[in-house]
Amino acid sequence: MLTVALVGCGRIAKRHAALLGEAQIEGAKLAAVCDILPERADKMGAQYQVPSFTDMHEMMNTVRPDIVSVLTPSGMHAQNVVDLSVYGAHIVVEKPMALSLSDADRMIEACDLAGIKLFVVKQNRFNLPVVKLREALEAGRFGKLVMGTVRVRWCRPQSYYDQDSWRGKWASDGGVLANQASHHVDLLEWMMGDVDSVFALGKTALVNIECEDTAAAVLRFHNGALGIIEATTATRPVDLEGSISILGEKGTVEIGGFAVNQLKVWRFTEETEDDKTVVERFSVNPPNVYGFGHKAYYDHVVDCIVHNRYQLVDGLAGRRSLELIIAMYESMETGREVPLHFHPRQCRLGHADG
């Protein structure tokens, strides 16, 4: 039984704690929680009957977990991971893994030197419709890829950003692209392949934050296909969708729902017997934007550690989508198409505004 400690007891930690603390992950259990705010740590610790701490070093020395999950604000991920790597526990870090490529590189290097695995949370890769889409791509069923599109149309009112002082800040969070849409950016790049360049626009439409709550981007993929990213937290009054669609010369697939969980379109020119029932079997919408993927993600983490298997989203995979996100921010600042790979000069992500 692998033991897992959580660093950070905020919004997303509730999802991690429920899975680990309620015995939903075979082979892993919650061992301790930590937050710099004592009331948050104590509340979560009491709920799941595990020790709570306000200092992560004290927790690591006391509990000595097999895995530590970093669930702190995005701007703290890099230093937290580097500091925790010395304890020898494998590390799970929520998205985005960092807010700069240099920080991502530091995290990867620290974990490599410590001989531990670094897992970046991209739970939507494990959604069943997404798995089916990936299988179709790998089987060559789309033929030549034409266009890939992701849409994030979620609702985050001012009260959401007012929950914590770090939300919506350049130095600690970023906007909709770095935060909410980072999963969908990862999915699009995973499906469509390497990106050659991107042009993006962004604006702050309905809330009072430093960063954008609405953005749109056009991508040129190395294989010749085009991509569209539409992301906003200014949907009102409630969440509308989180989706991906892939168009090729031999087929079209669209996955929608709140969290890329609901298979809506599955059409190929060369049909198989399985195609007739795919939409019916994979059209389940989750109760919220978190979806069902976190459980499958932790199952994957346990499997990788116990059986030393290949990681689907390691530090390098996490860095790849981060580079695309930073390129979009660079394009928003310069008003120009930005090539990958590049050296960011005007991107504000990871830096104090002004």
N, C-alpha and C positions, 0 to 999 in steps of 0.2 A: 504494500500500500504506500504510494508516494504521498508525501505531505506537501501541502501548498500554503504559502503565506502570501497575504495581500498587502501591498504598499499603496495606500490611498483608499479611502472609504467613501468616495463620492458617488455620483450618479451611476456610472457604469459598473462600479464595484458591487452594487447590489445584484447585478446579473451574475457576476463571477461567484459571489458568496453563496447565492442560492443554489447554483449547480454543485459547488464543492461542499457546501455545508449541509445539503439535504441528500447526500449520497446518490446524486444523479450521474456522477462520473465513476465508472468502474475502474478501480485501481488507483484512485486519488481522493484525498479528503482535505478539508480545510483545517489548518493547524494553528493559524494566528492571523491577526489583522493589525494594521498600523496606519495611523493618520496623525498629522501634526495638530489636528483639532481633537482634543481628548473626548469631547462629547460624541463625535462621529465614530471614533475607534471603539469607545466603550459601548455604544449602542449596538454596533455590529457584532462585537465580541460577545456581548450578552445574548444577542439573538441566536447565535450559533454555538454558544457555550465553548468559546475558544479564548485564549489569552489575547488581550489588546495592548498595544504599545503606542507611544508617541514618537519613539526614536527607532528607525529601521535597523540601525546597527545593534541596538540592544535586543531587538527581536531576533535578528539573525544569529547573534551569539547565544541567545537563550533557547530558541526553538530549534535551530539548525534544520530548516526545511530542505526537502529535495528540490523544490521549485519555488521561485518567488515571482509573483505577478505584479508588474509595475503599472499601476492604474492612476497615477498622479496626473496633474495638468500636462499637456503636451510639451510645454517648454521645459519641464523638469525631467522628462524621460531620459535624455542623454546622460546627464550627470548621475541620476539615480542608477541607471544600468551600469555605468562605469564603476560607481562606488560599490554596488552590490556584487559585481563580478568576482571580487576577491574571496567571497565566501564559498565558492565552488558549487552553488546551487544553479541549476538551469534557470533561465530567465524568460518569462513571457512578458511582452510589453504591448500595451494597447496602441492603436493607430492614433496619429501618425507616429512612427518610431522616433522621429526627431523633427526639428524645424529647420535644420540646415544639413547639407551634405557632409560638412566637416564633422558635425556631431554624430551623424549616422556612421561615419567611418571610425570615429573613436569608439563607438559602441561595439561595432563588429570586431575591431582589433582587440578590445579589452576581453571580450568573450572568447575569441580565438586563443589569446595568450593564457586565459584561465582554463582552457580545455572544456568549456561548457557550451551548451546549445542556446542559441538566441532565437526565440519564436516571436514573430510580429503578428498580432491578431488581425486576421483578415477572414473573419468567420463566414462571410458570404460565399467564399469559394467552396464551402461544404454544403451549401443549400442543394437539395436534390435536383431541382431543375437546372441549376448551374452545372452540376456534375454531368447531367445528361447533355447539356450544350457542349461542354468540353469534350465529351466522348465523341459527339458528332463532328466537331472540328478536327480532332485527332484522327478520325476515320476518313477525313477528306470529303465529307458529304456536302460541304458548301462549295467546293471547287474554288474558283477565284473569289477572294473576298472583295466586296465592293464598298461597304460602309458599316461602321459600328457606332451605336449611339447609346449613351447612358443619360438618364434623367433622374434627378433628385428634386422632388417637389414636396418639401416638408415644411412644417409650421414650427417656428421657434420665436415666440413673442418676446417682448422686452423683458418680461419676468424671467424667462429662461436665462438670458445673459446676466441679469441682475443677481442670480443665485450665488455667483462667485466672482470675485474681482478680476480673475484672470481671463474670463471668457471674452472672446471677441477682440483680444489684444494681439498686436503683432508679435510682441516678444514672448507671449506665453501660450497662444492658441491658434491664431489665424482665423480666417473666415470659413465660409461654407466649403470652399475647395479643400482646405487643409483638414478640416474637422469632419463634417457630415459626409461629404462626397468622396473622401479618400478611399473608402471601400469600393466605390463604383469606378473610380479612376483605375484602381488596381485591377478590377475585373475586366475593364475595357482593354487595357494593355496586355493582360494575360491572354485574352481571347484573340486580339488582333495583331499582336506582335510589336516589335520595336517601333518607336515613334521617331521620325526624322525631324519634324518641326511642329510648332503650335502657335496659334494666334488667339489671344483671349481678351475679353472685356469683362469688367466687373463694376458693381456699384453697391452702395449701401442704400437700400430702398426704403425699409420700414422700421428699422431699429436704430438706436443710438449706440454704435460700437465703432472701433477704429477700422475694422476690416470689412470686407464685402459680405453681404448676405445674399447676393445674387450675382451669378457669373455665367458666361457662355464662352465656349472655346471650339475652335476648328483644328483638327489634327491631320497631319500627313503621315501615314504609316510607311515604313520602309518597303512593304510589299505593294505599294501603290494605292491602297485603299484610303478612304477618308474617314474621319471620326468626328463626332459631335459630342460635346459634354455640356449639358444644361443642368445647372445646380442652383437651388435657392432654398432658403429657410423662410422666405416671405410668402409662402402659400398661406392663404387664409380661408376659412377659420381653422382647418385641421389638416393633418398630413394627407397628401394625395397619392404619391407613388414614389417608389425607388425601382428603376427598371433598366434593362439592357436589351437592345435588339441588334442582331447580327444579320446582315444581308450579303448573300453570295450569289454567284451565277447559277447555282443549283439548289438554293434553299434559303428560307427565312425563318428565324426564330426570334420570338419576343418573350421575355420574362418580366412580369410586372409585380403588382402587389405593393405593399408598403416597404418590403425589404428584399426585393429580388427573389421572391419565394413562389410566385404564382405563374405557372407556365400558361401563356395566353395564345401564342401562335407557334405551330411546329409543322412546317410545310417543306417538303423536298420533292424535286422532280423525279427522283428515284426512290419510291416509297418502300418501306419494309413492313413486315407484319406488325412489328412493335409500334410503328408510327400511329396506328389506328387508335391506340388507347393511351398514348403518352400524355396528351393534354388532360384527359380525365384523371389520370393517376397523379399528376403533379400540379394540380390547380388548387393548392391550399394556401390561403393567405394567413400570415401570422397575426397574432393579436396586437402587435406593436412593431415599431421600426427595427427592433433588435433581432426579430426573426427567430429562427430555430438553430442557427449555425454555431453558437457558442458551445453547445454540448458536443457537437461533432468535432469542433476545434480542439477542445480539451481531450476528447478521446484520441485524437491524432497526436497531441502532445505526449500523452502517456505511452502510446504505441511507439513513437519515435525514441523515447528515452529507454523504455524497457527492452525493445528489440533493436535499438540502434538503427532505425529506419530513416529513409530520406525525408527531410522536412519540406513540406510544400511551400511554406512562407518563412524563410530564414532571414537573416539580416540583409543579405544581398538582394533578395526579392523585395523586402520592405524598402530598401534604398532606391530601387528602380522606379517605383511609383512616386516616391518622394521627389525624385529628380524631375519628373513630369509636372508635378504640382508646383514646384519652385519655378519651372520654366513658364508655367501659366502666369504666375505672379510677376515674373520678369516682363512678360509680354504686356500685362496690364499696366505696368509702370512706364514702359518705353513706347507703347503704342505700335510695336513692331512684331513681326513674326520671329520667333526665337527658335534657333536650331538646337537639337539635342546632339551631342553633349556640349555643355557650355559652362562658362564661369559667371555666376550671377553677380551683377553689379548694382542693380537698383531694386531688387526684390527686398521687401521689408520684412518678410516672414522670418521670425527668430530674432528680430531686432526691435528695440523700442521705437515707437512712432516719433517721427519728427527728425 
